[in-house]
Amino acid sequence: MARIVKTCGSYSRSAEDLFADALHWRDLRQAMDGLAIYEGLPDAPVREGEDFEIVITWLGRLPGGSHRIRVARLDRDARSIVFAESNPSIPRWDHVLSITPLPEGGALWTDEVAIEAGLKTFLVSRFAAYMYRRRHRRRGAEGVSVLHEAHP
C-alpha cells in the first residue's frame, strides 16, 4: 500500500523566485547539506525528460546506494515538477513539487510524495516527512506542515 507524504512550506519570497531556485539541482544539494551527498546530479537546470541515476551517501559516510530520478513533467507556467524516482529498496517514490503564490504575499512550496517500499513503507514515509520538513527549514520557510495518508 502506498503512503502519501505532503509537506508544505510557507515563504515570504515570491513563487517565481522560489521556482527559479527549484529548477536548479544546487537547491537540492544545499537543502540536503549535512544529511546527504548526491553524486551524479546534473549541473544544468532541471529538464523535462531527464533520466539519470545518482549515488547517495548519508551523513557523509553511510552508503545509500543508487537512486534513479526521471523528470516526468516540468510545467513552468504552473510552477510544478513531477519526478518519478526509485531505487532497489524503494520501488516507488513519485514526487510532485509545486509552488503557488499566497494571497497575502509570499508563496507555498508543496512536496507531495507517493511512496511504496513494501513492509518498510511506513518507516520510509516517516523519514520522507522528516527530510522534506528539514529541506523547507534549511530554505528558510516561515512555517512547515506535514500530512501523511495511506492509500490502497
NUDO-717998 format. One record per residue: residue number from 1; x, y, z of N, C-alpha, C in turn. Coordinates in steps of 0.1 Angstrom, whole numbers, plus 2048, in hexadecimal, padded with zeros to 3 digits. Layout:
N
KELO    nr   n.x   n.y   n.z   ca.x   ca.y   ca.z   c.x   c.y   c.z
KELO   NUM     X     Y     Z      X      Y      Z     X     Y     Z
...
***
This chain:
152
KELO    nr   n.x   n.y   n.z   ca.x   ca.y   ca.z   c.x   c.y   c.z
KELO     1   808   7F4   800    800    800    800   809   80C   800
KELO     2   806   816   7F7    80D    822    7F6   809   82B   802
KELO     3   813   833   806    810    83E    810   814   84B   809
KELO     4   80C   855   80C    80E    863    806   813   86B   812
KELO     5   81E   872   80F    823    87C    818   823   889   811
KELO     6   81B   893   817    81A    8A0    812   820   8AA   81B
KELO     7   82A   8B1   817    831    8BB    81F   830   8C9   819
KELO     8   82B   8D2   820    829    8E0    81B   832   8EA   823
KELO     9   839   8F2   81C    841    8FD    823   83C   90A   81E
KELO    10   839   913   827    835    921    823   841   92A   824
KELO    11   842   933   81A    84E    93B    818   84A   94A   815
KELO    12   852   953   819    84F    961    816   854   965   808
KELO    13   85C   95C   802    861    95F    7F4   855   95C   7EA
KELO    14   857   962   7DE    84D    960    7D4   84E   951   7CE
KELO    15   842   94D   7C9    841    940    7C3   84B   93F   7B7
KELO    16   84D   949   7B0    856    949    7A4   864   947   7A9
KELO    17   868   94E   7B3    876    94D    7B8   879   93F   7BE
KELO    18   86F   93A   7C5    871    92C    7CB   872   922   7C0
KELO    19   869   923   7B6    869    91A    7AB   876   91B   7A3
KELO    20   87C   927   7A1    888    928    79A   893   920   7A2
KELO    21   893   920   7AF    89D    919    7B7   89A   90A   7B5
KELO    22   88D   906   7B5    88A    8F7    7B4   88E   8F1   7A7
KELO    23   890   8FA   79D    894    8F5    790   8A3   8F1   78F
KELO    24   8AA   8F4   79A    8B8    8F1    79A   8BB   8E6   7A4
KELO    25   8C3   8DC   7A0    8C6    8D1    7A9   8CE   8D6   7B5
KELO    26   8D5   8E1   7B4    8DD    8E6    7BF   8D4   8E9   7CB
KELO    27   8C7   8EC   7C9    8BD    8EE    7D4   8BC   8E2   7DC
KELO    28   8BB   8D6   7D5    8BA    8C9    7DC   8C7   8C7   7E4
KELO    29   8D2   8C9   7DE    8DF    8C7    7E5   8E0   8CF   7F1
KELO    30   8DC   8DC   7F0    8DD    8E5    7FC   8D3   8E1   807
KELO    31   8C7   8DE   803    8BC    8DA    80D   8C0   8CD   814
KELO    32   8C8   8C4   80E    8CB    8B8    814   8D9   8B7   81A
KELO    33   8E0   8C3   819    8EE    8C3    81E   8EE   8BF   82D
KELO    34   8F7   8B6   830    8F9    8B1    83D   8F1   8A4   840
KELO    35   8E7   8A1   837    8DF    895    838   8E3   88B   82D
KELO    36   8E4   890   821    8E6    887    816   8EF   88E   80C
KELO    37   8F8   886   805    900    88A    7FA   8FB   882   7EE
KELO    38   8F8   88A   7E3    8F3    884    7D7   8FE   885   7CC
KELO    39   903   879   7C8    90D    878    7BD   905   875   7B0
KELO    40   908   87E   7A6    901    87B    799   8F6   884   796
KELO    41   8F3   88E   79F    8E9    898    79B   8EE   8A1   790
KELO    42   8E6   8A4   786    8EA    8AD    77C   8EE   8BB   781
KELO    43   8F7   8C2   77A    8FA    8CF    77D   8F0   8D9   776
KELO    44   8EA   8D4   76B    8E1    8DC    764   8D3   8DD   76B
KELO    45   8CB   8E7   767    8BD    8E7    76D   8B5   8DB   76A
KELO    46   8AB   8D9   772    8A1    8CE    770   89B   8CF   762
KELO    47   89A   8C3   75B    895    8C3    74E   88B   8B7   74D
KELO    48   87F   8BA   748    875    8AF    746   87B   8A4   73D
KELO    49   879   898   741    87E    88C    73A   88B   887   73F
KELO    50   892   88F   748    89F    88A    74D   89C   87D   754
KELO    51   8A6   874   753    8A5    867    75A   8B3   863   75D
KELO    52   8B6   862   76A    8C4    85F    76E   8C4   858   77B
KELO    53   8D0   853   77E    8D2    84B    78B   8DC   853   793
KELO    54   8DA   854   7A0    8E3    85B    7A9   8E7   851   7B4
KELO    55   8F1   854   7BB    8F6    84C    7C7   8F4   855   7D3
KELO    56   8EE   850   7DD    8EB    858    7E9   8F4   853   7F5
KELO    57   8FA   85C   7FC    902    859    808   8FB   861   813
KELO    58   8F7   85A   81E    8F0    860    829   8FA   864   834
KELO    59   8F8   86F   83A    900    874    845   90F   874   842
KELO    60   913   875   836    921    876    832   928   869   831
KELO    61   922   85E   835    929    851    835   921   845   833
KELO    62   913   845   835    90B    839    833   906   838   825
KELO    63   90A   82D   81E    906    82B    811   8F7   829   80F
KELO    64   8F1   830   807    8E2    82F    804   8DF   828   7F7
KELO    65   8EA   826   7EF    8E8    81F    7E3   8E3   828   7D7
KELO    66   8DF   822   7CD    8DB    829    7C1   8CC   82D   7C2
KELO    67   8C9   838   7BB    8BB    83D    7BB   8B8   843   7AD
KELO    68   8AE   83E   7A7    8AA    843    79A   8A0   84F   79B
KELO    69   8A3   859   793    89A    865    792   896   867   784
KELO    70   889   868   781    884    86C    774   87C   879   775
KELO    71   87E   883   76E    876    88F    76E   86B   88C   764
KELO    72   85F   888   76A    854    884    761   84D   890   75B
KELO    73   84C   89B   762    845    8A6    75D   84B   8B3   764
KELO    74   84C   8BD   75B    850    8CA    760   847   8D5   75A
KELO    75   83F   8DC   763    836    8E6    75E   83A   8F3   765
KELO    76   841   8FB   75D    845    908    762   83A   911   765
KELO    77   82F   911   75D    824    91A    75F   81D   917   76D
KELO    78   81B   90A   770    815    906    77C   81F   905   788
KELO    79   82C   907   785    836    906    78F   836   8F8   795
KELO    80   836   8ED   78D    836    8E0    793   840   8D7   78B
KELO    81   845   8CD   793    84E    8C3    78D   849   8B5   793
KELO    82   848   8AB   78A    845    89E    78E   851   895   78C
KELO    83   855   88F   797    861    886    796   85C   877   799
KELO    84   860   86E   791    85E    860    793   86B   85A   798
KELO    85   86C   856   7A5    879    851    7AA   877   843   7B0
KELO    86   882   83C   7B1    882    82F    7B6   891   82A   7B9
KELO    87   892   820   7C1    89E    819    7C3   89B   80B   7C7
KELO    88   8A5   802   7C9    8A2    7F4    7CC   89A   7F2   7D8
KELO    89   89B   7FB   7E2    894    7F9    7EF   886   800   7EE
KELO    90   885   80A   7E6    878    812    7E5   874   812   7D7
KELO    91   86B   809   7D2    867    808    7C4   860   814   7BF
KELO    92   859   81C   7C9    852    827    7C4   854   833   7CE
KELO    93   858   83E   7C8    85A    84B    7D0   856   855   7C5
KELO    94   849   857   7C4    844    861    7BA   842   86E   7C1
KELO    95   849   878   7BC    84A    885    7C3   844   890   7BA
KELO    96   83A   898   7BF    835    8A3    7B8   839   8B0   7C0
KELO    97   840   8B9   7BA    844    8C5    7C0   83C   8D0   7BA
KELO    98   835   8D8   7C2    82D    8E3    7BC   82F   8EF   7C5
KELO    99   82F   8FB   7BF    831    907    7C6   826   911   7C2
KELO   100   81E   916   7CB    812    91E    7C8   814   92B   7D0
KELO   101   810   936   7CA    810    943    7D1   805   943   7DC
KELO   102   807   94A   7E7    7FE    94B    7F1   7F7   959   7F0
KELO   103   7EA   95A   7F3    7E2    966    7F1   7E8   972   7F9
KELO   104   7EE   96F   805    7F3    97A    80D   802   97D   80A
KELO   105   807   977   7FF    815    978    7FB   81D   96C   7FF
KELO   106   828   96B   7F9    830    95F    7FB   82B   953   7F3
KELO   107   82F   947   7F7    82C    93B    7F0   82B   92F   7F8
KELO   108   825   925   7F3    824    918    7FA   82B   90E   7F1
KELO   109   835   907   7F6    83C    8FC    7EF   837   8EF   7F4
KELO   110   831   8E7   7EC    82C    8DA    7F0   834   8CF   7E9
KELO   111   838   8C5   7F2    83E    8B9    7ED   834   8AE   7F0
KELO   112   82F   8A7   7E6    826    89B    7E9   82C   88F   7E3
KELO   113   82E   885   7EC    836    879    7E8   82D   86D   7EA
KELO   114   82C   864   7E0    826    857    7E2   831   84D   7E3
KELO   115   831   845   7EE    83B    83C    7F1   836   82E   7F2
KELO   116   83D   825   7EB    83B    816    7ED   848   810   7EF
KELO   117   849   809   7FB    856    803    7FE   853   7F6   806
KELO   118   848   7EF   802    845    7E3    808   842   7E4   817
KELO   119   848   7DB   81F    846    7DC    82E   84C   7E8   834
KELO   120   855   7EE   82D    85C    7FA    832   855   807   82F
KELO   121   84A   807   828    843    813    823   840   81D   82F
KELO   122   83B   818   83A    838    821    845   844   828   84A
KELO   123   84F   821   84C    85B    827    851   862   830   847
KELO   124   861   82C   83A    867    835    830   85F   842   82F
KELO   125   851   841   830    849    84D    830   84C   856   83B
KELO   126   84F   851   847    853    859    852   860   860   850
KELO   127   869   859   84A    876    85F    847   874   86A   83C
KELO   128   86B   868   832    868    872    828   863   87E   82E
KELO   129   85A   87D   838    854    888    83E   85F   890   845
KELO   130   868   88A   84C    873    890    853   87C   898   849
KELO   131   87F   891   83E    888    896    834   882   8A3   82D
KELO   132   876   8A2   829    870    8AE    822   86E   8B9   82C
KELO   133   86A   8B6   838    869    8C1    842   876   8C8   844
KELO   134   881   8C0   845    88E    8C5    847   892   8CE   83B
KELO   135   88F   8C9   82F    892    8D1    823   88C   8DF   823
KELO   136   87F   8DF   827    878    8EC    828   87E   8F5   832
KELO   137   882   8F0   83D    888    8F8    848   895   8FE   843
KELO   138   89D   8F5   83C    8AA    8FA    837   8A8   904   82C
KELO   139   89D   904   825    89B    90E    81B   895   91B   821
KELO   140   892   91B   82E    88D    927    834   87E   928   835
KELO   141   877   91D   834    868    91E    836   864   924   843
KELO   142   85A   92C   843    855    931    84F   84C   927   857
KELO   143   846   91E   850    83E    914    856   83E   907   84D
KELO   144   83D   8FC   854    83D    8EF    84D   832   8E6   853
KELO   145   82B   8DF   84A    821    8D6    84F   823   8C9   847
KELO   146   81F   8BE   84D    820    8B0    847   813   8A9   849
KELO   147   80F   8A2   83E    803    899    83E   807   88B   839
KELO   148   803   881   840    805    873    83C   7F8   86D   839
KELO   149   7F7   866   82E    7EB    85E    82A   7EF   850   825
KELO   150   7E7   847   828    7E8    839    822   7DF   838   817
KELO   151   7E3   831   80C    7DA    82F    801   7DB   821   7FC
KELO   152   7D0   81B   7F8    7D0    80D    7F4   7D8   80C   7E7
***
